[in-house]
Amino acid sequence: MNINQFIPSSSIAKLDGMVGSNTNNNVNTDTNGGLDFSSILKDKLDGVNAKQVDADNITNQFIQGDNVDVHQVMISAQEAQMSLQLAVQVRNKIVEAYQELNRMQV
């Protein structure tokens, strides 16, 4: 399952024109030298996606009869499930915080 299709591609998520790129890794920094939230979020979602793909590949290898330990199949499936649940909970907290900010009176 590829979860990258669920990542919004709106202009809010694309801040490449406003921030510089860090030469050490793919995480962008803002003008003050801090990390860019959207870059960190995308990097972590890519990690969740990688776990999902790895679990799917190991499961397919096991089904095809390759030399894959059943423990490894179960561990990778649980890691993928837990990382996806964590990503969903983080998303829920972000949406909740956004809604709370919208309810605030200025």
C-alpha positions in Angstrom: 0.0 0.0 0.0 1.5 3.3 -1.0 0.4 6.1 1.3 2.0 8.9 -0.6 -1.1 9.2 -2.7 -2.9 10.6 0.4 -0.4 13.5 0.9 -2.0 16.7 -0.2 -0.3 18.5 -3.0 -1.6 21.9 -2.3 0.5 25.1 -2.3 0.4 25.0 1.6 2.5 21.8 1.6 4.9 23.1 -1.1 7.1 25.8 0.6 10.2 25.2 -1.6 10.2 28.7 -2.9 10.3 30.2 0.6 12.9 28.1 2.4 16.4 27.0 1.6 17.7 23.5 1.5 20.0 22.0 4.1 23.1 20.4 2.5 23.4 17.6 5.1 20.0 16.0 4.4 16.7 16.5 2.5 15.1 18.5 5.3 14.6 22.2 4.5 15.4 25.0 6.9 13.7 28.4 7.3 15.5 31.7 7.3 16.3 31.5 11.0 18.0 28.2 10.6 15.1 26.1 12.1 13.7 23.0 10.5 10.8 23.3 8.1 7.7 21.5 9.5 6.4 20.3 6.1 9.8 18.8 5.2 10.0 16.9 8.5 6.4 15.7 8.1 7.0 14.5 4.5 10.2 12.8 5.5 8.4 10.9 8.3 5.5 10.0 6.1 8.0 8.6 3.6 9.4 6.5 6.4 5.9 5.1 7.2 5.4 4.4 3.5 8.7 2.5 3.4 7.6 0.4 6.3 4.3 -0.4 4.5 6.1 -1.4 1.3 8.7 -3.5 3.2 6.0 -5.4 5.1 4.1 -5.9 1.8 7.2 -7.2 0.1 8.2 -9.6 2.9 4.6 -10.9 3.1 4.6 -11.5 -0.7 7.9 -13.3 -0.4 6.5 -15.5 2.4 3.4 -16.3 0.3 5.5 -17.2 -2.7 7.4 -19.7 -0.6 10.8 -17.9 -0.4 13.0 -18.5 2.6 11.4 -15.9 4.9 11.0 -16.5 8.6 7.3 -16.2 9.8 8.5 -14.1 12.8 10.1 -11.5 10.4 6.8 -11.3 8.5 4.8 -10.7 11.6 7.3 -8.2 13.1 7.4 -6.2 9.9 3.6 -6.2 9.6 3.2 -5.0 13.2 5.9 -2.3 12.7 4.0 -1.1 9.6 0.7 -1.1 11.4 2.0 0.7 14.4 3.8 3.3 12.4 0.6 3.9 10.3 -1.5 4.2 13.5 1.0 6.7 14.9 0.9 8.8 11.7 -2.9 8.8 11.9 -2.8 10.0 15.5 -0.3 12.7 14.6 -2.6 13.8 11.8 -5.5 13.9 14.1 -3.6 16.1 16.6 -2.5 18.5 13.8 -6.1 18.8 12.6 -7.3 19.3 16.1 -4.7 22.1 16.7 -5.7 23.8 13.4 -9.3 23.7 14.3 -8.5 25.2 17.8 -6.5 28.0 16.2 -9.5 28.8 13.9 -11.8 29.0 16.8 -9.6 31.5 18.6 -10.8 35.1 18.6 -8.2 37.7 17.7 
